[in-house]
Amino acid sequence: MRSLRLVIAGLIAGAFVLGIVACTPYITTVHPVEDEMIVKLVADQAVNYDHPVRFTTQDLTRILQHVQVEYKAGWLQNLLAGPAQPLPLFDPQWLPRVVPALVRGFEQANRHDRIVFYLAERRSDVRREVTGGSLFVVGRLIHIVVSNFRNGVDVVPGVLTYDQANPEIAVSPQRFTLMFDRPEVVVHHQPGVVEGVFGAVPPSLVVDYWLFLNSIGPQASHLPPISSVGPDPANQTPRGPGGSGPQ
């Protein structure tokens, strides 16, 4: 009989606690969406880049302002609206903000670091558009990889967002290609079946930046080949995958 009373008392206590929890209001905080820019170094010990590289702000601006994004439209959209017009990777208002940080990134990077960028533009209190990817140099070629281009992100209460922490991961599927309006300095890359059809890897662009800078006139900075630029990368201190970088 005593054990029965204890069981009943336990049930009553449990119901009381559940009632208190159920009556407690659920509170979550949604941070307002603001414009944001992040530039950081991400290390990969399995690869070797020709870093550091000493770009000037002027030279890197000249390179990046020629990079364009073209959406892959379906045949019906092409028929109704015509071919999509290329868009600049970095809008004129973003370019002077992001280039100095990228220049510092190339200066501080060692042979295992790539420069990762993330730009978020506010569209409403609960929505932003993000552009993100990475840059790295091998030889005299600059590689530009874009995972997100003006990709929409909704801020949902209680749901974690990963676009800031992982700018190299696509927020949602997109179909676009990267272009350079000086095709003679582009190193063409033929995508494989998996890459081209299924979009297994993000779009990328490879540009002979040394040839480009030396072809636009005497006003450009004539950078020497990468092998003679900067200190020996082997003497640089590697950073971890989440290492700090230029902001």
C-alpha positions in Angstrom: 0.0 0.0 0.0 2.8 2.3 0.9 4.5 1.7 -2.5 1.3 2.6 -4.2 1.1 5.9 -2.4 4.7 6.6 -3.5 3.9 5.9 -7.1 0.9 8.1 -7.0 2.9 10.9 -5.3 5.6 10.6 -8.0 3.0 10.8 -10.8 1.5 13.9 -9.2 4.9 15.6 -8.9 5.8 14.7 -12.5 2.6 16.2 -13.8 3.2 19.3 -11.7 6.7 19.8 -13.2 5.5 19.2 -16.7 2.8 21.7 -16.2 5.3 24.3 -15.2 7.5 23.6 -18.2 4.5 23.7 -20.5 3.5 27.1 -19.2 7.0 28.6 -19.6 7.0 30.7 -22.8 9.5 29.7 -25.5 11.9 32.6 -26.1 14.3 32.8 -29.0 16.4 35.7 -30.2 16.7 36.6 -33.9 19.6 38.9 -34.6 18.8 41.6 -37.2 20.2 41.0 -40.6 23.1 43.4 -41.4 25.6 43.8 -44.2 28.7 41.8 -43.3 32.1 41.0 -44.8 34.5 38.3 -43.7 37.9 37.5 -45.2 40.0 34.7 -43.5 42.7 32.2 -44.2 41.8 28.5 -44.2 44.6 25.9 -44.2 44.8 22.6 -46.0 48.0 20.7 -45.3 47.4 18.4 -48.3 48.0 21.2 -50.9 50.7 23.7 -51.6 50.0 27.1 -53.0 52.5 29.8 -54.1 51.8 32.0 -51.2 52.5 34.7 -50.0 51.8 37.0 -52.9 52.3 40.7 -52.8 49.4 42.2 -54.9 48.8 45.9 -54.8 45.3 47.0 -54.1 45.2 48.5 -57.6 46.3 45.3 -59.3 43.9 43.0 -57.5 41.1 45.5 -58.2 41.9 45.4 -61.9 41.8 41.6 -61.8 38.6 41.2 -59.9 36.6 43.9 -61.6 36.8 41.7 -64.8 35.3 38.7 -63.2 31.7 38.1 -64.1 29.0 35.6 -63.2 26.5 34.3 -65.8 23.5 32.3 -64.7 22.7 29.2 -66.7 19.2 29.8 -67.9 16.9 27.1 -69.4 15.8 27.1 -73.0 12.3 28.4 -72.0 13.8 31.3 -70.1 16.1 32.1 -73.0 13.2 32.0 -75.4 11.0 34.3 -73.2 13.5 36.7 -71.7 16.6 36.2 -73.9 20.0 35.2 -72.6 21.0 36.3 -69.1 23.4 39.2 -68.9 26.6 38.6 -67.0 26.9 40.3 -63.6 30.0 41.4 -61.8 31.2 39.1 -59.1 31.7 42.1 -56.8 29.5 45.1 -57.0 31.2 48.5 -57.3 30.2 49.3 -53.7 31.8 46.0 -52.4 35.0 46.0 -54.5 36.8 48.8 -52.6 35.8 47.2 -49.3 36.8 43.6 -50.0 40.0 44.1 -52.0 42.2 45.6 -49.2 41.3 42.6 -47.0 42.1 40.2 -49.8 45.4 41.9 -50.4 46.3 41.4 -46.7 45.2 37.8 -46.9 47.6 37.1 -49.8 50.4 38.8 -47.9 49.8 36.8 -44.7 49.0 33.4 -46.3 51.5 30.6 -46.3 51.8 27.8 -48.8 48.9 25.8 -47.2 46.5 28.8 -46.8 43.7 29.8 -49.2 41.9 33.1 -48.9 38.2 32.6 -48.1 35.7 35.5 -48.5 32.1 36.0 -47.4 29.9 38.9 -48.2 26.3 39.3 -46.9 23.9 41.9 -48.1 20.8 42.7 -46.2 17.5 42.3 -48.2 15.1 42.4 -45.2 15.0 42.0 -41.5 15.0 38.2 -41.9 16.8 37.7 -45.3 20.2 38.3 -46.7 22.0 37.4 -49.9 25.5 35.9 -49.6 28.4 35.7 -51.9 31.3 33.5 -50.9 34.2 31.4 -52.1 38.0 31.3 -52.1 41.1 32.6 -53.9 44.5 31.1 -54.2 47.6 31.3 -56.5 49.6 28.6 -58.1 52.5 29.7 -60.3 51.3 32.8 -62.1 47.7 31.7 -62.1 45.0 33.0 -59.8 42.2 30.6 -59.0 38.8 32.0 -58.2 36.2 29.7 -56.7 32.7 30.8 -56.0 30.3 28.7 -53.9 27.5 31.2 -53.5 26.6 34.2 -55.6 23.8 36.4 -54.2 22.3 33.2 -52.7 19.3 33.9 -50.5 19.5 32.9 -46.8 16.4 33.2 -44.5 17.0 33.7 -40.8 14.6 31.3 -39.1 14.2 31.6 -35.3 15.8 28.6 -33.5 17.5 27.3 -36.6 21.3 27.7 -36.9 22.7 29.2 -40.0 26.0 27.9 -41.4 26.7 30.3 -44.3 29.0 32.5 -42.2 31.0 29.7 -40.7 31.3 27.8 -44.0 31.4 30.3 -46.9 32.8 27.6 -49.2 29.6 25.5 -48.9 26.6 26.3 -51.1 23.6 27.5 -49.2 21.3 26.1 -51.9 21.8 24.9 -55.4 22.7 27.5 -58.1 23.6 27.2 -61.8 26.1 29.7 -63.0 29.5 30.0 -64.6 32.4 32.4 -64.0 33.7 34.5 -66.8 36.6 36.9 -67.4 36.1 39.6 -70.0 39.6 39.2 -71.3 39.4 35.6 -72.6 42.9 35.5 -73.9 44.3 35.3 -70.3 41.9 32.7 -69.1 43.2 29.2 -68.7 40.3 27.0 -69.9 39.2 24.2 -67.8 37.0 21.5 -69.2 34.6 20.2 -66.6 34.1 16.5 -66.2 30.8 14.7 -66.4 30.2 14.7 -62.6 31.2 18.3 -62.3 29.4 19.7 -65.3 26.2 17.7 -65.1 25.7 17.3 -61.4 27.4 20.4 -60.1 29.6 18.4 -57.7 32.1 21.2 -57.3 31.6 25.0 -57.2 32.3 27.1 -60.3 35.8 28.2 -60.7 37.9 30.5 -63.0 41.7 30.3 -63.6 43.4 33.5 -64.9 47.0 34.1 -65.9 47.1 37.3 -63.8 50.8 38.0 -64.6 50.0 38.1 -68.3 46.9 40.2 -67.7 48.6 42.8 -65.6 51.5 43.1 -68.1 49.1 43.5 -71.0 47.1 46.5 -69.8 49.8 49.1 -70.2 52.7 50.7 -68.4 50.4 52.0 -65.6 50.0 48.5 -64.2 52.4 47.1 -61.6 54.6 44.6 -63.4 54.7 41.7 -61.0 57.5 39.2 -61.4 56.7 35.5 -61.7 55.4 34.0 -58.5 58.5 32.0 -57.8 60.4 35.2 -57.0 57.7 37.0 -55.0 57.8 37.3 -51.3 59.7 35.2 -48.6 60.2 31.5 -48.9 56.8 29.9 -48.1 58.5 27.0 -46.3 59.6 29.5 -43.6 56.0 30.6 -42.9 54.1 29.4 -39.9 51.1 27.2 -40.9 47.7 28.1 -39.5 45.0 25.7 -38.5 41.9 25.2 -40.6 40.0 27.7 -38.4 42.9 30.0 -38.2 42.6 33.7 -37.8 43.0 35.9 -40.9 42.5 39.4 -42.1 39.1 40.9 -41.3 
